[in-house]
Amino acid sequence: MDQQQSLQQANHAFLIKLEREKRLHDYAVQATKLLITLNSGSAVSILAFSQALISKQLFGSYKYFAVAAIAVYLAGAAAGAGSLIIRGQRELHDSYESPYRERWQAIYMRVFTGVASSFLLGTVIAVAGIVMVF
């Protein structure tokens, strides 16, 4: 009876851990998708803002900031797509308990941090350009 009860407890603990891992994976994927969307949308908004400045003859001093911000945003969006592939590799190594699991997790976290940083850097560049124009 004790052996059956301890087996049930171990099974319950494993299911809780599995559910937690699944939830964390879902959160990581959703956060990455959010950052891809933010970076891509920001690049489009800079293009729209640049078009408005071109019609008002104010684009000359802003164009270098716009190009830099768009490049940073697009690099962040591309890195975000790459981080989803890296996350998939981590999950693949997790499925058969590979010793490389932690390495893939570390790579994913570095790329994810870079994606978030690119959004912040692009925003700083765009705001600096706006301040210079106005």
C-alpha positions in Angstrom: 0.0 0.0 0.0 2.8 2.4 0.9 4.6 1.6 -2.4 1.5 2.4 -4.4 0.9 5.6 -2.5 4.5 6.8 -3.0 4.2 5.9 -6.7 1.0 8.0 -7.0 2.7 10.9 -5.2 5.8 10.7 -7.5 3.4 10.6 -10.5 1.5 13.6 -9.3 4.8 15.5 -8.7 6.0 14.7 -12.2 2.7 15.9 -13.7 2.9 19.1 -11.8 6.5 19.7 -13.0 5.5 18.8 -16.6 2.6 21.3 -16.5 4.9 24.0 -15.1 7.5 23.4 -17.9 4.7 23.5 -20.5 3.4 26.8 -19.1 6.9 28.3 -19.1 7.5 27.2 -22.6 4.2 28.8 -23.7 5.1 32.1 -21.9 8.6 32.1 -23.6 7.1 31.6 -27.1 4.4 34.2 -26.5 6.9 36.8 -25.2 9.1 36.1 -28.3 6.1 36.6 -30.6 5.3 39.8 -28.8 8.8 41.2 -29.3 8.8 40.2 -33.0 5.5 42.1 -33.4 6.7 45.1 -31.5 9.9 45.3 -33.5 8.1 44.8 -36.9 5.4 47.3 -36.0 7.9 49.9 -34.9 9.8 49.6 -38.2 6.5 50.2 -40.0 5.6 53.2 -37.8 9.0 54.7 -38.5 8.4 54.4 -42.2 5.0 56.1 -41.9 6.5 58.9 -39.8 9.3 59.3 -42.3 6.7 59.6 -45.1 5.0 62.4 -43.2 8.3 64.2 -42.7 9.2 63.9 -46.4 6.0 65.8 -47.3 6.9 68.6 -44.9 10.5 68.8 -46.0 11.8 67.9 -42.5 13.2 64.5 -43.5 16.8 65.5 -44.2 18.1 65.6 -40.7 16.0 62.6 -39.6 16.8 60.1 -42.3 19.9 58.7 -40.6 18.0 58.2 -37.4 15.1 56.6 -39.3 17.4 54.2 -41.2 19.3 53.3 -38.0 16.1 52.7 -36.0 14.5 50.6 -38.8 17.7 48.5 -39.1 17.7 47.8 -35.4 14.0 47.0 -35.3 14.3 44.6 -38.3 17.4 43.0 -36.8 15.4 42.4 -33.6 12.5 40.9 -35.5 14.8 38.6 -37.5 16.6 37.6 -34.3 13.2 36.9 -32.7 12.4 34.5 -35.4 15.7 32.8 -35.0 15.2 32.6 -31.2 12.0 30.6 -31.9 14.1 28.1 -33.8 16.7 28.0 -31.0 13.8 27.4 -28.5 12.7 24.5 -30.7 16.2 23.0 -30.5 16.1 23.4 -26.7 12.8 21.5 -26.6 14.1 18.8 -28.9 17.1 18.3 -26.6 14.8 18.3 -23.6 12.7 15.5 -25.0 15.5 13.0 -24.8 17.4 14.6 -21.9 20.4 15.7 -23.9 23.4 17.2 -22.1 23.1 20.1 -24.5 19.8 21.3 -23.2 21.3 23.9 -20.8 23.5 25.2 -23.6 20.5 25.8 -25.9 18.6 27.4 -23.1 21.6 29.8 -22.5 21.8 30.6 -26.2 18.0 31.2 -26.3 18.1 33.6 -23.3 21.0 35.6 -24.9 19.1 36.0 -28.2 15.9 36.8 -26.4 17.7 39.5 -24.4 19.1 40.9 -27.7 15.6 41.0 -29.2 14.3 43.0 -26.3 17.3 45.2 -26.3 16.9 45.9 -30.0 13.4 47.2 -29.4 14.7 49.5 -26.6 17.7 50.7 -28.7 15.5 51.3 -31.8 13.1 53.4 -29.7 16.0 55.5 -28.2 17.3 56.1 -31.7 13.9 57.1 -33.1 13.2 59.4 -30.1 16.6 61.0 -30.4 15.9 61.7 -34.1 12.6 63.2 -33.3 14.1 65.5 -30.7 16.8 66.6 -33.3 14.1 67.4 -35.9 11.8 69.3 -33.6 
